[in-house]
Amino acid sequence: MKKLLAIVLCLAMCLGILAMTVTAANDTYVVAGSSGLCNGENWAASSTKNKMTANADGTYSLTIANVKAGNYEFKIVQNGSTWHGDPANGGQNYKITVASACNVTITFNPKNKTATASGDGIGAVTAPAINYMAIRGSGANLSWEKDNAKMTKVSEGIYEYTFKSLKGTVEMKFAANGNWDDYNFGGTFKSSGTETAAAWNGGNIKFTTTEATDVVVRLNLTKLNYAKGTGATFTVTFKSDVEPEPEKTNTDHAQVPATWTKEQAYVWDGAGQDNAWPGIAMTKGEDGWYTAEVPAWAKNIIINNKVGDNGVQTGDMTLPAAEEVWIVVEGTKGTVYTTKPQPTPDPDPEPEPEKTITVHAQVPATWTKANAYAWNSSTNANNKAWPGAAMTKGDDGWYTIKVPASANRIIINNGTDQTGDMTLPAAEEVWIVVEGTKGTVYTTKPQPTPDPDPTPDPEPKPDPEPTGMIIVHAQVPADWTAANAYTWADGSDGDPAWPGAAMEKGADGWYTLAVPSNVNNIIINNGNGGQTQDIKLTGADEIWITVEASESGFIGTLTESNPNTGDDLIAVCAAMLLAGAAMVTTVASKKRFF
């Protein structure tokens, strides 16, 4: 009977083991961890996206595609409830560092409960940089999702946060850089002022205050081993348990009249706080200044020589937010300085006036105003934003303004029309003549071109002396207001460039100009579309050219004597023949078009 019972029990045990084996075969394993590693799901214990696949060797694996570079943590979750961490680190989260984006394969061995991670971009576990530490939690305006309580970095690896007038319960953890993945510490609060181990991914730190008091929380990461998640500590200290800090003070100095015998500093903050009249006794230094340490909360001060109601005092003075001030007392007046003044300061010299350039501008008659925009081409500093500063019109019709001597460029404008950029010379005074959009700069005042005398007394023209020049006279149509001579030698361009040199009108109505004797071609023009054909010079020292309108343009007839005298008829005929030939050969002409 006993043997039968033993056999039955043995069979039952075998069936149980068989059943356990079958159950184990049906286990599910999921990778749960940082969302950047786990297909966007954050620590999801039952995620279908991160379910591992059974391998022939009894292990389970999951390949996650294109994991970006960063630090990640994970655990393996069995059947949605049993969490397997790194047994080498006390069951804490597995940590991996992806140095460059790659596919990551995580493999779990159910027999020894260990997991490995592999991938081309996986490197040695590297601690992420700490941009800031924060406290997350509940109570005292904390949040589990937001960094409402950022900690102050006291020194390298030391962080602090103070809860002001805290009364009630706080649950909290430490997190870095606005997420839970980089650094995540919890722990168990033991007592006020007791340094306690901060557990990596540990439980919530919980403490309660029954009286409103300041609470200082300190996190120490100086001995942290990131790979193992050990070495961090935290301290929660109730302010009532802390020695009061010494009162902060500022140093005030005073220079007082020689007749004073009892120097004192009376301070207050305007909210009822003071140091009792007549104040703190001041001590005289070797430099003759009196000094006192006054509370840092002081916002106002009176320096006095009072004994009871007797003595002298300054008026109320405002103290700047400075650790050290100097006050000079003269009679009952006190002057406050944030830097030590000289005992007998010389009066400040008058600042030298800024050097300027006086700019005059003569503008078109249609302009009703003129502005000067001046600037330095290296610094771009200008005399005034566009369109510049308004110029003042003088009795002589010139507009005037002073611009900084540092300016080396200028534009004259009326707000609509303007010149191009002009270079300002290094002179104290300049004159600018504006014609259309062109401005010409002078360092001496240009004289206006006088109108010709309508009835001048003719002056005898002296016979030209041989000077290596050709005297050219031109008689032009009455509707021409100007005459220019464009000359050139065969095979070269004219000098000056088109339309050539301006001719001067004489009392007899003829325009005259001396041109170099090396030229052998000439065109007479009005600079406004009217011009003769190319005229061949004869080699004479003095010539006369008569310009007449024709159906095809203007014809210039050359003579070697004044045609008005009737001389040299043969030369006139020859010149007319030459002119006709020139009109026929217009293809070779140097005609200029406007």
Secondary structure, 3 states (H helix, E strand, C coil): CHHHHHHHHHHHHHHHHHHHHHHHHCCCEEEEECCCCCCCCCCCCCCCCCECEECCCCCEEEEEEEECCEEEEEEEEECCCEEECEHHHCCECEEEEECCCEEEEEEEECCCCEEEEECCCEECCCCCCCCCEEEEEECCCCCCCCCCEECEEEECCEEEEEEEEEEEEEEEEEEECCEEEEEEEECCCCCCCCEEECEECCCCEEEEEEEEEEEEEEEECCCCECCCCECCEEEEEEHHHCCCCCCCEEEEEEECCCCCCCCEEEEECCCCCECCCCCEECEECCCCCEEEEEECCCCEEEEECCECCECCECCCEECCCCCEEEEEEECCEEEEECCCCCCCCCCCCCCCCCCEEEEEEECCCCCCCCEEEEECCCCCCECCCCCCEECEECCCCCEEEEEECCCCEEEEECCCCECCCEECCCCCEEEEEEECCEEEEECCCCCCCCCCCCCCCCCCCCCCCCCCEEEEEEECCCCCCCCEEEEECCCCCCCCCCCCEECEECCCCCEEEEEECCCCEEEEECCCCCECCCEECCCCCEEEEEEEEECCEEEEEEECCCHHHCCCHHHHHHHHHHHHHHHHCHHHCCCCCC
